[in-house]
Amino acid sequence: MIATGSTGLRRDVEQRWVALVLIAWLAVAAWFLHERWTAIRWLSLGDTDDNMRLMQVRAWLDGQGWYDLRQYRMNPPAGFDIHWSRIVDLPIAGLILFFRLFVSPSWAERLACGLAPLLPLSVVMLALAATARRLVAPVAWPLALIVLVSSCGATMLMFMPERIDHHNWQLACLAVTVAGLSDSRQGRGGLQVGLASAVSLSIGLEMLPYAAMAGAIITLRWIWTPGEAKRLAVYALTLGGGGGLGFLLFASYANRVMRCDALTPVWLSVLVVAGALLLAMALWSPRSLAVRLGMAVAAGAVIAIGFALLFPQCLGRPEQVSPELARTWLDNVREAKPLYKHPFRVAFPIATLPLIGLIGALVAAWRARRQPSAVGWTAVALFTSFAVAMLAWQARAGPAAQMLAVPGAVALAAMILPWLLNHRSPLVRVGGPVAAFVVLTGMFAGLAVKWLPIDRPSAYTRRVNAATGECMRTSRLLTLNRMPAATVFTFVDLGPRLITITHHDAIAGPYHRNGDAILDVQHAFGRGPAAARAIMKRHGATMLLVCPNMAEATIYRARNPGGFYDRLAHGATFDWLTPVPLVKGSPYRMFRIS
């Protein structure tokens, strides 16, 4: 009976894996909704991008054009363009419209923002399960889900309720890319990689390096094995065609010029030309490896040289910001710094699992070198190596690197667990798998940071973080609605949250296309009172809002001692600022500008 039951369970795990993965996703989603219900109730959109995403959806539902992504409540009356697309708006808007049938518009937004991030998580779980089935074993996918949910902390944060920005959908596209690279069926594998890359790039360029690496891996497979021509051809067609369709359907008016920070005509031309060249290579597929290699090198040279000649403005930073803005803002964005420049308590938990996954992928690729799965494991090992290398460039690569480490970690577990479970010692059979799981999933890194007295944040850092949290709280911001709607001059990082929760407009948010307004805010708070008043009046601001000890406020005081904000924080008064009384306990100071 035990054998029969075990055989039946194994058959269900192998054959009904899609349904079982979706059941697991529903369980995880239900748990996350329960854990984050308070955040959902208070619309606690913790990131500036989440707030701006909701404002973009609101504007569309209120009648703003499909291709008009200008945010008119930021830097009014002209507003500013953002480099995003409507793709991620679609599920959020659909959920809002659905919930409006049953609840108030306010609650419809809260529920939509709670559920929307969980939708791409289902795609990630399905894609990683498929990868584990193809490369490790048909019954290995549950372990992949366990590693993802329990150990990929940076990854899972992107799928938590209220995290409605586009990074979770791009991670879903990346997971589908890995599944496609590991697929032995050429047409299906090329289709997955091509479409996933096209959708991801239509959303934003954050995953452009990964898309380029995926294309390079598929091309290398064709160079090594001409029988891979079908995979390359389908990939080329879906990449170029999908990119063109994405531009046609989702490129905003502002993205139809030669900008470098989104899927504009610049990058559309790269996708179309690359797709055409790769398709020609696949259709010809000469027998000589040297000729195939030469064709690939020539195609790469054509794309690189053509890009440099036609779009020289895009050879530098894609944001195309001024040197001053880069120095005072963009170069100081924490997530854009290499991981090794972050505190140990941040870097160690992020990097541990990717390194373990890389080791596992390399070992699995070596062990499978004479098996059919060798090509798939080689592709995954290359991709995982690239993801680990990306951590040395920017810490924001952490979520992707952790997610891409899952197949390698599962492979290591599949090698070690059978030996432990069949060991003669009962102690090894019981404790060994637990210890192996803690090590192979990188969970020990989080435990070490939590319990060891290493690199603890200072009291000053904790105080600033607490103040910043208070400044962003929904209940605190709602008290500002007691004043009539106004254009409010405030901190850059507070702007998106202010316009989301209150009826007030703001001047700037942390977006590079809003660069002139960002510099104006920096100049106003950093220079003298006369310059500050002139800048505020030029923007039509009638109210000034500050939140003492907010992280951004400490920067102005440190950089510009004796400047306007530093003097204001020390209690100085100015005849053109009239204090506005706020509710007791408010973390803000508000002034009427005259």
C-alpha positions in Angstrom: 0.0 0.0 0.0 2.8 2.4 0.8 4.5 1.7 -2.5 1.3 2.2 -4.4 0.5 5.4 -2.6 4.0 6.7 -3.2 3.8 5.7 -6.9 0.5 7.5 -7.2 1.8 10.6 -5.5 4.8 10.6 -7.8 2.6 10.3 -10.8 0.5 13.2 -9.7 3.6 15.4 -9.0 4.9 14.6 -12.5 1.8 14.8 -14.6 -0.4 17.4 -12.7 2.4 19.8 -11.9 0.8 22.8 -13.5 -2.4 22.5 -11.4 -0.3 21.8 -8.3 1.9 24.8 -8.9 -1.1 27.0 -9.2 -2.5 25.6 -6.0 0.8 26.4 -4.3 0.6 29.9 -5.7 -2.9 30.4 -4.3 -1.7 29.3 -0.9 1.3 31.7 -1.0 -0.9 34.5 -2.3 -3.4 33.9 0.5 -0.6 34.0 3.1 0.9 37.2 1.7 -2.5 38.9 1.7 -3.1 37.9 5.3 0.4 39.1 6.3 0.1 42.4 4.5 -3.5 43.2 5.1 -2.7 46.3 7.2 -0.6 47.7 4.3 -3.4 47.0 1.9 -5.9 48.6 4.1 -3.8 51.8 4.4 -2.6 51.8 0.8 0.9 51.6 2.0 2.7 52.0 -1.3 6.2 52.1 0.1 8.2 53.0 -3.0 7.9 56.2 -5.0 7.5 54.1 -8.2 4.5 52.3 -6.7 2.8 55.6 -6.0 3.6 56.9 -9.5 2.3 53.7 -11.0 -1.0 54.1 -9.3 -1.2 57.8 -10.4 -0.6 56.6 -13.9 -3.5 54.1 -13.7 -5.8 56.7 -12.1 -5.1 59.2 -14.8 -5.9 56.6 -17.5 -9.1 55.5 -15.8 -10.1 59.2 -15.5 -9.9 59.6 -19.2 -6.2 60.5 -20.0 -5.1 59.1 -23.4 -3.7 55.6 -23.8 -0.4 57.0 -25.3 -0.3 60.1 -23.0 1.8 59.2 -19.9 2.4 62.7 -18.8 1.8 63.2 -15.1 0.0 66.6 -14.8 -0.1 66.7 -11.0 3.7 66.8 -10.9 5.3 70.1 -11.8 2.0 71.6 -12.9 0.6 72.9 -15.1 2.9 71.4 -17.8 3.5 68.1 -15.9 6.3 65.8 -16.9 6.6 62.7 -19.1 7.7 59.4 -17.6 9.5 56.7 -19.6 7.1 53.8 -18.7 4.5 52.0 -20.7 0.9 50.9 -20.2 1.6 47.2 -20.0 1.8 47.0 -16.3 -1.2 49.4 -15.9 -3.5 46.8 -17.6 -3.9 44.3 -14.7 -4.0 47.0 -12.1 -6.7 48.9 -14.0 -8.6 45.6 -14.7 -8.7 44.7 -11.0 -9.8 48.2 -10.0 -12.7 48.1 -12.5 -13.6 44.6 -11.3 -13.6 45.5 -7.6 -15.6 48.7 -8.3 -18.6 46.4 -9.0 -18.6 45.4 -5.3 -16.8 48.0 -3.2 -16.1 51.7 -3.1 -13.5 53.2 -5.6 -11.1 53.7 -2.7 -11.3 50.1 -1.6 -11.1 48.9 -5.2 -7.7 50.6 -5.5 -6.5 49.1 -2.3 -7.5 45.5 -3.2 -6.1 45.9 -6.7 -2.8 47.1 -5.4 -2.8 44.2 -3.0 -3.5 41.5 -5.6 -1.7 42.8 -8.7 1.8 42.0 -7.6 0.8 38.4 -7.0 -0.2 37.8 -10.6 3.4 37.8 -12.0 4.4 35.5 -9.1 2.3 32.8 -10.6 4.3 33.1 -13.9 7.6 32.9 -12.0 6.5 29.8 -10.1 5.3 28.0 -13.2 8.5 28.9 -15.1 10.9 27.9 -12.4 8.9 24.6 -11.9 9.2 23.9 -15.6 13.0 24.6 -15.5 13.5 22.3 -12.5 11.4 19.5 -14.2 13.4 19.8 -17.4 16.9 19.9 -15.9 16.8 18.2 -12.6 13.9 15.7 -12.4 10.1 15.7 -13.1 9.5 15.6 -9.4 12.0 18.3 -8.4 9.8 21.3 -9.0 8.4 21.4 -5.4 11.9 22.1 -4.1 12.3 24.9 -6.6 9.2 26.6 -5.2 10.4 26.0 -1.6 13.7 27.7 -2.4 12.0 30.6 -4.1 9.6 31.4 -1.4 11.8 30.6 1.7 15.2 31.9 0.5 14.8 34.5 -2.3 14.1 37.4 0.0 15.1 40.1 -2.4 13.1 38.5 -5.1 9.9 37.9 -3.1 9.8 41.5 -2.0 9.0 42.4 -5.6 5.8 40.3 -5.4 4.5 41.5 -2.1 1.1 43.2 -2.0 1.3 46.9 -2.8 4.5 46.4 -4.9 2.8 47.4 -8.1 5.8 48.7 -10.0 7.0 47.0 -13.2 10.0 45.0 -11.7 7.8 42.0 -10.8 6.6 41.6 -14.3 10.1 41.9 -15.7 11.2 39.2 -13.3 8.4 37.0 -14.6 9.7 37.6 -18.1 13.2 36.6 -16.9 11.9 33.4 -15.4 10.2 32.5 -18.7 13.5 33.3 -20.5 15.3 30.7 -18.3 12.6 28.2 -18.9 13.0 28.8 -22.6 16.7 28.4 -22.5 16.3 25.0 -20.8 13.6 23.8 -23.1 14.7 20.9 -25.4 12.0 21.7 -27.9 13.5 24.3 -30.1 10.5 26.1 -31.4 8.9 26.4 -28.0 12.1 27.4 -26.3 12.9 30.1 -28.9 9.3 31.4 -28.7 9.5 31.7 -24.9 12.8 33.6 -24.9 11.9 35.9 -27.8 8.5 36.9 -26.5 9.7 37.2 -22.9 12.5 39.5 -24.0 10.2 41.6 -26.2 7.6 42.0 -23.4 10.3 42.9 -20.9 11.9 45.5 -23.1 8.4 46.9 -23.9 7.9 47.4 -20.2 11.3 49.0 -19.6 15.0 48.6 -20.3 16.0 47.4 -16.8 16.5 43.8 -18.1 18.2 44.8 -21.4 21.5 43.2 -20.3 19.7 39.9 -19.5 17.8 40.0 -22.8 21.1 40.6 -24.7 22.7 37.7 -22.8 19.8 35.4 -23.6 20.2 36.2 -27.3 23.9 35.6 -27.1 23.4 32.2 -25.5 20.9 31.1 -28.2 23.3 32.3 -30.9 26.2 30.4 -29.3 24.0 27.2 -29.3 23.4 27.6 -33.0 27.1 28.3 -33.6 28.1 25.1 -31.8 25.2 23.0 -33.1 23.7 24.0 -36.5 20.7 21.8 -35.7 19.6 24.6 -33.3 18.6 26.7 -36.3 14.9 26.4 -35.6 15.4 27.8 -32.1 17.3 30.7 -33.4 14.8 31.4 -36.2 11.8 31.4 -33.9 13.6 33.5 -31.4 14.6 36.1 -34.0 11.1 36.3 -35.4 9.4 36.8 -32.0 12.1 39.2 -30.7 11.8 41.5 -33.7 8.1 41.1 -34.2 7.3 41.2 -30.5 9.4 44.3 -30.1 7.7 46.0 -33.0 4.2 45.1 -31.7 5.1 46.3 -28.2 6.2 49.6 -29.6 3.1 50.0 -31.7 0.7 49.2 -28.9 2.4 50.6 -25.9 5.0 53.3 -26.7 3.8 56.6 -25.4 3.9 59.9 -27.4 7.0 60.8 -25.4 8.7 57.6 -26.3 8.4 58.1 -30.1 11.5 60.3 -30.2 15.1 59.3 -30.2 15.4 58.8 -26.4 17.7 56.2 -24.9 15.8 55.2 -21.7 12.9 53.2 -23.1 11.7 51.2 -26.1 11.9 54.2 -28.4 12.8 54.2 -32.2 16.4 53.8 -31.0 16.0 50.4 -29.4 13.2 49.3 -31.7 15.6 49.6 -34.6 18.1 47.5 -32.7 15.6 44.8 -32.0 14.3 44.7 -35.6 17.8 44.7 -37.2 19.0 42.1 -34.7 16.0 39.9 -35.4 16.4 40.2 -39.2 20.2 39.3 -39.0 19.6 36.4 -36.7 16.8 35.1 -38.9 19.0 35.3 -42.0 21.7 33.4 -40.1 19.3 30.7 -39.0 17.8 30.2 -42.5 21.3 29.9 -44.1 23.0 27.8 -41.4 26.2 26.9 -43.1 27.8 23.6 -42.1 31.1 25.1 -41.1 31.4 26.2 -37.5 34.0 28.8 -38.5 31.6 30.3 -41.0 28.8 30.4 -38.4 31.0 32.0 -35.9 32.1 34.6 -38.5 28.5 35.4 -39.3 27.6 35.9 -35.7 30.6 38.2 -35.1 29.8 40.2 -38.3 26.2 40.6 -37.2 27.3 41.8 -33.8 29.7 44.2 -35.4 27.0 45.6 -37.7 24.6 46.2 -34.8 27.3 47.8 -32.5 28.8 50.0 -35.2 25.5 51.0 -36.6 24.3 51.9 -33.1 27.4 54.0 -32.4 27.1 55.9 -35.8 23.3 56.4 -35.7 22.7 57.0 -32.0 25.9 58.5 -30.5 23.8 60.2 -27.9 23.0 56.8 -26.4 26.6 55.7 -25.9 26.6 57.3 -22.5 24.0 57.1 -19.7 20.6 56.2 -21.1 19.0 58.7 -18.7 20.8 61.5 -20.5 20.8 63.7 -17.3 23.0 66.7 -16.7 26.4 66.2 -15.0 25.1 68.1 -12.0 22.1 65.9 -11.6 24.1 62.8 -12.0 26.5 64.0 -9.3 23.9 65.1 -6.8 21.3 62.5 -7.4 21.6 59.6 -9.8 25.1 58.5 -8.8 23.9 58.3 -5.2 20.9 56.1 -5.7 21.6 53.1 -3.4 20.3 50.3 -5.6 22.4 51.6 -8.5 25.6 51.1 -6.6 27.6 47.8 -6.7 26.7 45.3 -4.1 30.1 45.4 -2.5 29.6 49.1 -1.7 26.6 48.2 0.5 26.7 47.3 4.2 27.4 43.7 5.1 24.0 43.2 6.5 22.5 44.1 3.1 25.1 42.5 0.7 25.7 39.1 2.4 22.1 37.8 2.3 21.6 39.0 -1.3 24.8 37.5 -2.6 24.8 34.1 -0.8 22.1 32.3 -2.7 23.3 33.5 -6.2 26.8 32.1 -5.4 25.4 28.8 -4.2 23.2 28.6 -7.3 26.1 29.4 -9.5 28.1 26.5 -8.0 25.2 24.2 -8.4 24.6 25.1 -12.0 28.3 24.7 -12.9 28.5 21.3 -11.2 25.3 20.2 -12.8 26.5 21.3 -16.2 29.7 19.3 -15.7 27.9 16.2 -14.5 25.5 16.4 -17.5 28.1 16.9 -20.1 27.3 13.6 -21.8 23.6 13.8 -21.3 20.8 15.4 -23.3 20.4 18.1 -20.5 24.0 19.3 -21.0 23.0 22.1 -23.4 20.2 23.3 -21.1 22.5 23.3 -18.0 25.2 25.1 -19.9 22.8 27.8 -20.9 21.5 28.2 -17.3 25.1 28.2 -15.9 26.0 31.0 -18.3 22.9 32.9 -17.4 23.5 32.5 -13.7 27.1 33.5 -14.0 26.0 36.7 -15.8 23.5 37.4 -13.1 26.2 37.1 -10.4 28.5 39.3 -12.4 25.7 41.9 -12.6 25.7 42.2 -8.8 29.2 43.7 -9.1 27.6 46.4 -11.2 24.4 47.3 -9.4 22.7 46.0 -6.3 19.4 46.2 -8.0 20.4 43.0 -9.8 19.9 41.1 -6.5 16.2 40.0 -7.1 17.1 38.6 -10.5 20.3 36.9 -9.3 18.5 35.2 -6.5 15.7 34.0 -8.7 18.2 32.7 -11.3 20.0 30.8 -8.6 17.0 28.5 -7.9 17.8 25.9 -10.6 21.4 25.5 -9.4 20.4 25.3 -5.7 17.8 22.6 -6.6 20.4 20.7 -8.5 22.8 20.7 -5.6 20.0 19.5 -3.3 19.2 16.7 -5.7 22.8 15.6 -5.5 23.2 15.7 -1.8 19.8 14.8 -0.3 19.6 11.2 -1.5 23.0 10.5 0.1 21.9 12.0 3.3 18.5 10.3 3.4 20.1 6.9 2.8 22.9 7.3 5.3 23.4 4.6 7.9 23.3 7.1 10.8 19.9 8.1 12.0 21.4 11.5 13.1 22.6 12.2 9.6 19.3 11.0 8.0 17.3 13.4 10.2 19.6 16.4 10.7 21.5 16.2 7.5 18.7 17.3 5.2 17.8 20.1 7.5 21.3 21.4 7.6 21.7 20.9 3.8 18.6 22.9 3.2 19.7 25.8 5.4 23.1 25.9 3.6 22.0 25.2 0.0 19.2 27.8 0.1 21.4 30.5 1.7 19.1 30.8 4.7 22.1 30.8 7.0 23.0 34.2 5.6 19.9 35.8 6.9 20.2 34.1 10.2 23.8 35.2 10.5 22.9 38.9 9.8 20.0 38.7 12.2 21.8 37.1 15.2 25.4 38.1 14.9 26.5 41.6 16.1 27.8 42.5 12.7 27.4 45.8 11.0 24.3 47.0 12.9 22.7 50.2 11.8 23.6 53.2 14.0 21.1 54.9 16.2 21.2 57.9 13.8 20.3 55.7 10.9 17.4 54.1 12.8 16.1 57.5 13.7 16.2 58.8 10.1 14.5 55.6 8.9 11.8 56.0 11.5 11.2 59.6 10.6 11.1 58.8 6.9 8.4 56.1 7.6 6.4 58.6 9.5 6.6 61.1 6.7 5.2 58.6 4.2 2.3 57.2 6.4 -1.1 57.4 4.9 -2.8 58.5 8.1 -0.3 61.4 8.4 -0.6 62.6 4.9 -4.4 62.5 4.9 -4.4 65.2 7.6 -3.0 67.6 4.9 -6.3 67.4 3.1 -7.7 69.8 5.7 -6.1 72.5 3.7 -7.5 73.5 0.3 -5.8 71.9 -2.7 -2.5 73.6 -3.6 0.7 73.3 -5.4 3.1 72.2 -2.7 6.9 72.6 -2.8 8.4 69.6 -0.9 11.1 67.0 -1.0 11.7 65.1 -4.2 11.1 61.7 -2.5 7.9 62.9 -0.9 6.3 64.3 -4.1 4.9 61.0 -5.5 3.4 59.9 -2.2 1.9 63.4 -1.6 0.0 63.5 -4.9 -1.2 59.9 -4.4 -2.7 60.3 -0.9 -3.7 63.9 -0.9 -5.4 66.3 -3.3 -2.3 68.5 -3.4 0.1 68.8 -6.4 3.9 68.5 -6.1 6.9 69.8 -8.0 9.2 66.9 -8.5 9.6 63.1 -8.1 12.8 61.0 -8.4 12.5 60.4 -12.2 15.2 61.4 -14.6 12.8 63.0 -17.1 11.8 65.3 -14.3 15.5 66.3 -13.9 15.1 70.1 -14.2 12.5 70.1 -11.4 14.7 67.9 -9.2 17.5 70.4 -9.6 15.2 73.2 -8.8 14.2 71.5 -5.5 17.8 70.8 -4.7 18.8 74.4 -5.4 15.9 75.8 -3.4 16.7 73.9 -0.3 20.5 74.3 -0.7 20.9 77.9 -1.6 19.9 81.1 0.2 16.4 82.2 1.1 16.0 84.6 -1.7 16.9 82.0 -4.3 14.5 79.5 -2.6 11.6 81.9 -2.8 12.3 82.8 -6.4 12.3 79.1 -7.4 9.1 78.3 -5.5 7.3 81.3 -7.0 8.5 80.3 -10.5 6.9 76.9 -10.1 3.6 78.4 -8.9 4.0 76.8 -5.4 1.7 78.4 -2.8 2.7 76.0 0.1 6.0 74.7 1.5 6.0 71.3 3.2 9.0 69.8 5.0 9.4 66.7 7.1 12.3 67.1 9.6 14.8 64.2 9.8 13.5 62.6 6.6 16.4 61.0 4.8 16.4 63.6 2.0 16.2 66.4 4.6 19.5 65.2 6.2 21.2 65.4 2.8 20.3 69.1 2.3 21.6 69.9 5.8 24.8 68.0 5.3 25.6 69.3 1.9 24.6 72.9 2.3 25.2 74.2 5.9 23.8 77.7 6.1 21.5 77.1 3.2 17.8 77.7 3.2 16.7 74.4 4.5 19.5 74.2 7.1 18.5 77.6 8.5 14.8 76.6 8.4 15.6 73.4 10.3 17.4 75.4 13.0 14.4 77.6 13.6 15.0 80.5 11.4 11.9 82.5 10.2 11.4 84.3 7.0 8.9 87.1 6.3 7.6 85.4 3.1 6.7 82.1 4.9 3.7 81.9 7.2 3.4 78.8 9.4 0.3 76.8 8.9 -1.1 75.0 12.0 -1.3 71.2 11.6 -2.9 68.5 13.8 -1.2 67.7 17.0 1.7 65.2 16.6 2.1 65.8 12.9 5.6 65.0 11.6 5.4 67.9 9.1 6.0 71.6 9.1 3.9 73.6 6.6 4.1 77.2 5.4 2.2 79.5 3.2 4.4 81.1 0.5 3.8 84.8 -0.1 
